[in-house]
Amino acid sequence: MMRVVQRVGVALLAVLLVGGVAVAGPKARRVKLYRAGEVFCTSRALVWGTGAVVVRDRCYVVGLVRDREGTFLAFLDPEVRIPPGQLVRLSTPAGAKLRGRIFYLVPVQTVVAIPVGTLVVVPLRVEEEGSRLTVILTGPQAPNLTVVFSVRL
């Protein structure tokens, strides 16, 4: 009788271990494409660098900014309406208003095809997999520029 109980216990333990491994497996990768100027929303905080955070549960229009200090992925107010492909010169009155509507600037290391002192909205490919969110710019200004964020709840 003791051997039967042991065998049932071992079998039950094996089922629980295999079931636990299956539940803890990797999450599927989700991919979404955004046209230039389309609103991008995130339900989780995006973290890059040494802990800088893009706030969760907000929506943004994503652009590319180039100034004397470098090139940046810009998270803009979703109410911003800039036609796709149009460069906005930051030194103009319209550019000055636009600067006040940029919520976050994420530095990127790349060579881009926009002049210094401008902003342009860009199309995106967003890939989310587990605790990583990868943003890939797909437009002609910075083709395949990739920024990887860690994701927090």
Secondary structure, 3 states (H helix, E strand, C coil): CHHHHHHHHHHHHHHHHHHHHHHCCCCCCEEEEECCCCCEEECCEEEECCCEEECCCEEEEEEEEEECCEEEEEEECCCCCCCCCCCEECCCHHHHHHHCCEEEEEEECCCCCCCCCEEEECCEEEEEECCEEEEEECCCCCCCEEEEEEEEC
